[in-house]
Amino acid sequence: MREIAQEVLCASRSSAKVLITGESGVGKEVVARLIHQGSQRAKNPLVTINCAGVPDTLLESELFGYMRGSFTDAYRDKRGWLDQADGGTVFLDEVGEMSQRMQALLLRFLENGEIQRVGSERVCSTVDVRVIAATNRNLMERTAEKNFREDLYYRLNVIHVAIPALRERREDIPPLFDHFLQAYGKRHRVDPPRLLEETMARLVAYDWPGNIRELKNAAERLVIRKGSEVIAPEDLPREIAGKWSGPAAVASVAPGRLTPDVLFERMSVGGESFWTVVHEPFIARDLTRHDLRVIVSRGLERTKGSYKALVQSFNLEPEDYKRFLSFLRKHECHMPFQKFRSLPVRLTDDDRGYEERSAAKSHFQERSAAKG
């Protein structure tokens, strides 16, 4: 971490492009902000762009702006994010998720700083913007697979800051956890809880696949639930305390990588809600649109294309139906249901367990209604 601090200091002294790599939750955006705040551009804006969270159809117009009449609802000219960051810094988060077309447009901008808005036939302006990019993907592997442009990779990789996962620096866990306990204690106006030595040992032994973000969430959960009490090992969240009873696939997944299969099983077998298991990591940029489409497609295979049944399968309330569909459409993950109607149903052990739980739930509701 001292080496990283030295890299941040070195990067702050120049306007060179920076590539920050590391697993989700290690603090890539924090490093980007430190570099910007320590640079001569600190008084100018830092514009953060989530390349994975904006659909390709919108990303170009949001980055470069657009001209009036260039598409429906374009009633006036609009400056893009790059234009608004003139003199400052642009942080391209999850740059590895960009499409090939957007990569080409970004490469052209990096070469000359020229802005050509959507719908314009000429260059509208030239801006002075420093670019800091971050990704949790291995860009060299994506380059070899022809999913990421090699020339763009070398254009971005002038200063490389690689942030290690939390499990690779376990000595940082006690002071970090204590810091978050104190911070959340002040936020929620309670005295922070105290930890037994065995409890801290359990925290240090845990691999923290969600890294700092997961550590913060665990600290806040304990502050809310326990207040100023003493925290024993059994008070820790079940995945940290070793009580997780989900499928074996959950335990075997590589740390730091949330896979669609694991998340789907947490909903179908573990009974967890879509909003917690999928929506939260997607908004936090730990999941891509491709991952979300895979999860939705697998659910539609099980429900034979029924979105209403999918809402129940993902442990959502019936009134969440419209919100669920709106979320999928917004991020271009609403899958056509027709192709799933003709698919043969393939029952796995998990599927049979799901059907048994659904039948038991319906039976319980019927009995409750009869008693009522």
C-alpha positions in Angstrom: 0.0 0.0 0.0 3.0 2.3 0.6 4.0 1.6 -3.0 0.5 2.5 -4.2 0.6 5.7 -2.2 3.9 6.5 -4.0 2.4 5.8 -7.4 -0.5 8.1 -6.6 1.9 10.8 -5.6 3.8 10.3 -8.8 0.7 10.3 -10.9 -0.6 13.5 -9.3 2.5 15.4 -10.4 1.7 14.9 -14.1 -1.3 14.9 -16.5 -0.4 11.4 -17.9 -3.1 8.9 -18.4 -3.5 6.4 -15.6 -4.9 2.8 -15.7 -6.1 1.4 -12.3 -6.7 -2.3 -12.0 -7.9 -4.5 -9.3 -10.9 -6.6 -8.2 -14.3 -5.0 -7.5 -14.5 -3.2 -4.2 -10.7 -2.6 -3.7 -11.1 1.2 -4.0 -10.2 2.1 -7.6 -12.4 5.1 -7.5 -10.8 6.3 -4.2 -7.4 6.1 -5.9 -8.7 8.1 -8.9 -10.1 10.8 -6.6 -6.8 11.0 -4.7 -4.9 11.4 -8.0 -7.2 14.2 -9.1 -7.2 16.0 -5.8 -3.4 16.0 -5.6 -3.0 17.3 -9.2 -3.0 20.8 -10.7 -6.5 20.1 -12.0 -8.0 19.7 -8.5 -10.0 23.0 -8.8 -11.6 21.7 -12.0 -14.3 19.0 -12.2 -13.8 15.2 -11.8 -16.4 13.5 -14.0 -17.0 9.8 -13.3 -18.4 7.7 -16.1 -19.6 4.1 -15.5 -19.0 2.4 -18.8 -20.8 -0.7 -17.7 -23.9 1.0 -16.4 -24.7 3.1 -19.5 -26.1 1.3 -22.6 -24.1 1.7 -25.7 -27.0 3.5 -27.4 -26.6 6.3 -24.8 -22.9 6.2 -24.0 -21.8 8.0 -27.2 -24.3 10.8 -26.8 -23.5 11.2 -23.1 -19.7 11.2 -23.7 -19.6 13.5 -26.7 -22.9 15.3 -26.5 -25.4 15.7 -29.3 -27.0 18.3 -31.7 -30.6 19.3 -31.8 -32.7 17.0 -34.0 -30.1 14.2 -34.1 -32.6 11.8 -32.6 -36.0 11.7 -31.0 -36.3 14.1 -27.9 -33.1 15.9 -28.9 -34.8 19.3 -28.6 -31.6 21.3 -28.0 -27.8 21.0 -28.3 -26.2 19.3 -25.3 -22.6 19.2 -24.2 -21.2 15.8 -23.3 -19.4 14.7 -20.2 -16.0 15.1 -21.9 -16.8 18.7 -22.8 -18.0 19.4 -19.3 -14.7 18.1 -17.8 -12.5 20.5 -19.9 -9.5 21.4 -17.8 -10.3 18.6 -15.3 -10.3 14.8 -15.1 -12.5 12.1 -16.5 -12.7 8.8 -14.6 -13.7 5.9 -16.9 -14.8 3.2 -14.6 -15.1 -0.4 -16.0 -13.5 0.7 -19.3 -13.1 -3.0 -20.1 -16.9 -3.3 -20.7 -16.9 -0.8 -23.6 -18.0 -2.1 -27.0 -15.6 -2.2 -29.9 -17.3 0.8 -31.5 -17.0 2.9 -28.3 -13.4 1.8 -27.9 -12.7 3.2 -31.4 -14.4 6.5 -30.6 -12.5 6.8 -27.3 -9.2 6.1 -29.0 -9.8 8.8 -31.5 -10.5 11.3 -28.7 -7.4 10.3 -26.8 -5.3 11.0 -29.8 -6.4 14.6 -30.5 -8.9 15.7 -27.8 -11.5 16.6 -30.4 -15.2 16.4 -29.7 -17.7 15.6 -32.5 -21.2 15.5 -31.1 -23.8 13.0 -32.3 -25.6 14.5 -35.3 -22.7 16.9 -36.2 -20.7 16.7 -39.4 -17.7 18.5 -38.0 -15.5 18.8 -34.9 -17.3 21.0 -32.4 -14.5 21.7 -29.9 -11.2 20.5 -28.6 -10.8 19.9 -24.9 -8.0 19.4 -22.4 -9.0 16.4 -20.3 -7.0 14.0 -18.2 -8.2 10.4 -18.5 -8.0 7.9 -15.6 -9.4 4.5 -16.5 -10.2 1.6 -14.2 -11.2 -2.0 -14.7 -11.6 -5.3 -12.8 -10.9 -7.3 -15.9 -7.6 -8.6 -17.3 -7.2 -6.3 -20.3 -4.3 -8.3 -21.7 -6.6 -11.4 -21.8 -9.4 -9.4 -23.4 -6.9 -8.1 -25.9 -5.8 -11.6 -26.8 -9.5 -12.6 -27.2 -10.0 -9.6 -29.5 -12.5 -8.1 -27.1 -10.4 -5.0 -26.3 -8.3 -3.0 -28.7 -4.6 -3.4 -28.2 -3.8 0.2 -29.3 -6.3 1.6 -26.8 -4.8 -0.5 -24.0 -1.3 0.9 -24.6 -2.8 4.4 -24.9 -4.4 4.2 -21.5 -1.6 2.3 -19.7 0.9 5.1 -19.2 0.9 4.9 -15.4 -0.4 1.6 -14.1 -1.7 1.3 -10.5 -2.5 -2.2 -9.5 -4.5 -2.4 -6.2 -4.1 -5.8 -4.4 -7.2 -7.6 -3.0 -7.9 -7.3 0.7 -7.0 -11.0 1.3 -3.5 -10.3 0.0 -3.0 -7.7 2.8 -4.7 -9.2 5.8 -2.8 -7.0 8.2 -4.9 -4.1 7.0 -8.2 -5.7 8.0 -8.1 -4.9 11.8 -7.4 -1.2 11.5 -9.8 -0.8 8.5 -12.6 -2.6 10.3 -12.1 -0.6 13.4 -12.1 2.6 11.3 -15.5 1.7 9.7 -17.0 0.7 13.1 -16.1 4.1 14.5 -17.3 5.9 11.4 -20.7 4.1 11.2 -21.1 4.5 15.0 -21.0 8.3 14.6 -23.3 8.1 11.6 -25.9 6.1 13.4 -25.3 7.9 16.7 -24.4 4.8 18.7 -21.3 3.6 20.5 -19.4 1.2 18.2 -19.4 -2.4 19.2 -16.4 -4.2 20.7 -14.9 -7.3 19.1 -13.5 -10.4 20.9 -10.1 -11.5 19.8 -11.6 -14.7 18.3 -14.0 -12.5 16.3 -11.2 -10.4 14.8 -9.3 -13.6 14.0 -12.4 -14.8 12.1 -12.5 -11.5 10.2 -8.8 -11.7 9.3 -9.2 -15.4 8.1 -12.1 -14.6 5.8 -11.2 -14.0 2.1 -13.4 -11.0 1.6 -14.4 -11.6 -2.1 -16.1 -8.1 -2.1 -13.0 -6.5 -0.7 -13.3 -3.1 1.0 -16.9 -2.7 0.0 -17.9 -5.9 1.7 -15.8 -5.0 4.8 -17.7 -1.7 5.1 -21.1 -3.4 4.7 -20.2 -5.9 7.4 -19.1 -3.2 9.8 -22.2 -1.1 9.3 -24.4 -4.2 9.7 -22.9 -4.9 13.1 -23.2 -1.3 14.2 -26.9 -1.3 13.3 -27.7 -4.8 14.8 -25.5 -4.8 17.9 -24.8 -1.2 18.8 -22.3 -1.0 21.7 -22.5 -4.8 22.5 -19.6 -7.2 22.4 -19.4 -9.0 19.1 -18.8 -12.8 19.3 -17.9 -14.9 16.3 -21.4 -16.2 16.0 -22.7 -12.7 15.7 -20.8 -12.2 12.4 -22.7 -12.6 9.1 -23.1 -16.2 8.3 -20.7 -16.2 5.2 -18.0 -14.8 7.5 -18.8 -16.9 10.5 -18.7 -20.1 8.3 -22.4 -20.9 8.6 -23.3 -20.4 5.0 -25.5 -23.4 4.1 -25.9 -22.6 0.4 -24.7 -24.9 -2.5 -21.2 -26.0 -2.8 -20.7 -23.9 -5.9 -20.8 -20.8 -3.7 -17.8 -21.9 -1.7 -15.9 -23.0 -4.8 -16.3 -19.7 -6.8 -13.1 -17.7 -7.3 -12.7 -14.9 -4.8 -13.6 -11.5 -6.1 -15.8 -12.8 -9.0 -19.5 -13.0 -8.7 -20.8 -15.4 -11.3 -24.4 -15.6 -12.7 -24.7 -19.3 -11.6 -23.8 -18.5 -8.0 -26.1 -15.6 -7.8 -28.9 -17.5 -9.4 -28.5 -20.3 -6.9 -28.5 -17.8 -4.0 -32.0 -16.8 -5.1 -33.4 -20.1 -6.1 -31.9 -22.2 -3.3 -31.0 -19.7 -0.6 -34.3 -17.7 -1.0 -32.5 -14.4 -1.2 -34.1 -11.4 -3.0 -33.1 -10.2 -6.5 -32.8 -6.7 -5.2 -30.1 -7.8 -2.7 -28.3 -10.5 -4.7 -28.3 -9.0 -8.3 -29.5 -5.4 -8.2 -27.1 -4.1 -5.6 -23.9 -5.6 -7.1 -25.1 -4.5 -10.6 -25.5 -0.9 -9.4 -22.2 -1.2 -7.6 -20.7 -2.2 -11.0 -19.7 -5.7 -9.8 -21.9 -7.3 -12.5 -22.1 -6.5 -16.2 -25.1 -6.3 -18.4 -24.1 -9.7 -19.9 -24.2 -11.2 -16.4 -27.6 -9.8 -15.8 -28.9 -11.1 -19.1 -27.6 -14.6 -18.3 -29.4 -14.6 -14.9 -32.7 -13.3 -16.4 -32.5 -15.9 -19.3 -31.9 -18.7 -16.9 -34.9 -17.6 -14.9 -37.1 -17.4 -17.9 -36.0 -20.9 -19.0 -37.4 -22.1 -15.6 -40.6 -20.1 -15.9 -41.2 -20.8 -19.6 -41.0 -17.2 -20.5 -43.3 -15.9 -17.8 -42.1 -12.7 -16.2 -44.7 -12.8 -13.5 -43.5 -16.2 -12.4 -40.0 -14.9 -12.7 -40.8 -12.2 -10.1 -41.9 -14.9 -7.7 -38.9 -17.1 -8.5 -36.5 -14.2 -7.7 -38.2 -13.8 -4.3 -39.8 -10.4 -5.1 -43.2 -9.1 -4.0 -46.0 -9.0 -6.7 -46.0 -5.2 -6.5 -42.3 -5.2 -7.6 -43.4 -6.5 -11.1 -43.4 -3.1 -12.8 -40.2 -1.9 -11.1 -38.5 -5.1 -12.0 -39.4 -4.8 -15.7 -38.5 -1.1 -15.8 -35.1 -1.9 -14.4 -34.4 -4.5 -17.0 -35.6 -2.3 -19.9 -33.5 0.7 -18.7 -30.3 -1.4 -18.9 -31.3 -3.3 -22.1 -31.6 -6.6 -20.3 -35.3 -7.3 -20.9 -35.1 -10.6 -22.8 -37.8 -11.5 -25.4 -40.1 -14.1 -23.7 -41.2 -15.8 -26.9 -38.1 -17.9 -27.4 -38.4 -19.4 -23.9 -42.0 -20.6 -24.4 -41.0 -23.5 -26.6 -38.0 -24.6 -24.6 -38.3 -28.0 -22.9 -38.1 -27.8 -19.2 -34.9 -29.2 -17.7 -35.4 -30.0 -14.1 -32.2 -30.1 -12.0 -32.0 -30.9 -8.4 -32.2 -27.2 -7.6 -35.3 -26.9 -9.8 -37.0 -29.7 -8.1 -36.2 -28.2 -4.7 -37.6 -24.9 -6.0 -40.9 -26.6 -7.1 -41.2 -28.4 -3.7 -40.7 -25.1 -1.8 -43.2 -23.4 -4.1 -45.8 -26.1 -3.5 -45.2 -26.0 0.2 -45.6 -22.2 0.2 -48.8 -22.4 -1.7 -50.2 -25.1 0.6 -49.3 -22.9 3.7 -51.0 -19.9 2.2 -54.1 -21.9 1.4 -54.2 -23.2 5.0 -53.7 -19.7 6.4 -56.5 -18.4 4.2 -58.8 -21.2 5.3 -58.1 -20.5 9.0 -58.5 -16.8 8.4 
